[in-house]
Amino acid sequence: MVETCVFLNLQHAYMKERVQVVKEEVRKVVKGSSEVPEILDLVITLQRLGLDSYYETEINDLLCIVYNTDYNDKDLHLVSLRFYLLRKNGYDVSSDMFQHFKDKEGSFVADDVRSLLSLYNAAFLRTHGEKVLDEAIVFTTNRLRSELEHLKSPAADEVSLALNTPLFRRVRILEIRNYIPIYESATTRNESILEFAKLNFNLLQLIYCEELKSITGWWKELNVESNLSFIRDRIVEMHFWMIGACSEPHYSLSRIILTKMIAFITILDDIFDTYATTEESMMLAKAIYMCNETATVLLPKYMKDFYLYYLKTFDSFEEALCPNKSYRVCYLKELVKVSSRILSRDKMA
């Protein structure tokens, strides 16, 4: 067991060291990109592999170049990819350009799967009233479905993923996991980017496991099986939700705090909605508003331990945050107060 732990620690240390090397190798690739097609392909690749957060400044500069540079507006794939990346990153780009890819009858003209897929993903960034993008979704969906049975991997995998969930709507960590093998099979892949993506994903998994270990320990200490047996046990699912909301490694503390917050809201919902009497609900809402140990005298026995643990958890939030950031816990407390008031009001209705 000891030897295994030593090996894992050494492996972890090697991965972290290697990440720093390949990260700088990829940075050179990013800084060396100058042509619009090359830039677009690189940026979408980094985003889908979850590496874009390491090069935010460089990518912003590249997208600014793309926005202000002429390009081949007759290439549907290029036009769609440009539209997708610029609109996703807040640039004001018009969808009128897609009118040029219609025939005299007003139907879209697109033959290759890559262009269809790019247009499909771009169209889901539509805003209200963009009829051309509404039409593009219908057109590309039908065409991609008809093409799917004739495709082989990795194109088939790409199309299947897209039809299930458009690129813009995917959970980041799942997209990384799905796209790594697709990118690995591409003949145009960059080996440094691929290695960085794999190392980064593995390190993220280790971070998530440590977070989950901490969170499940916290949940077990609450002892819901004995004190609150009617509560839904969804703590692992809640942590996954937070990974979907903020997957980057530097948001580890945020994921832990937010998971516990969602757990508290769920517990309150179950207490108010399925178990507590109206009077007990009013007392709990009052105790949460007071946010003080003395409020335990208001509560029935089965709520006391939960309430004290609730207060203890918020104290731990303040300790975990830097001194100049601990004030943020007040906003979390206010959120729970508002939630409890709403739940108690609904209980009385």
Number of C-alpha atoms within 10 A of each C-alpha: 6 7 8 9 10 11 12 12 12 12 12 16 12 11 18 14 11 14 19 11 13 19 19 14 14 22 15 11 13 19 14 11 14 12 13 20 17 12 21 21 13 19 21 16 19 21 15 22 26 24 21 17 11 15 16 11 10 15 20 14 12 21 20 13 15 20 18 8 10 9 15 10 15 12 11 22 21 21 20 24 21 26 26 26 20 19 17 13 11 8 14 11 13 10 19 11 15 20 14 13 15 13 10 6 6 12 13 19 13 17 9 12 19 16 18 25 25 22 26 26 24 27 26 17 19 17 11 7 8 14 13 18 23 15 15 22 20 12 18 23 18 12 16 21 13 11 14 17 10 9 15 10 10 16 17 17 16 19 24 16 16 20 18 9 13 18 22 15 12 16 16 21 22 14 17 21 16 16 21 19 14 15 19 16 12 11 7 8 13 14 12 16 23 20 18 24 25 18 18 22 19 14 17 17 14 13 16 20 12 12 18 19 13 12 20 15 11 14 15 10 10 17 13 17 12 9 15 18 10 14 18 14 15 11 18 13 11 20 24 17 17 19 23 16 15 17 19 19 15 10 13 19 14 14 27 20 21 18 24 22 20 18 20 15 17 18 19 22 18 17 20 23 16 12 14 18 14 16 12 18 24 21 19 27 23 18 21 21 17 12 18 12 13 10 18 20 11 15 19 13 11 12 17 18 17 19 20 17 14 17 15 12 16 19 13 12 17 16 12 13 15 10 9 7 11 14 12 12 17 11 10 16 17 13 14 19 19 15 16 24 19 12 22 24 15 12 17 11 6
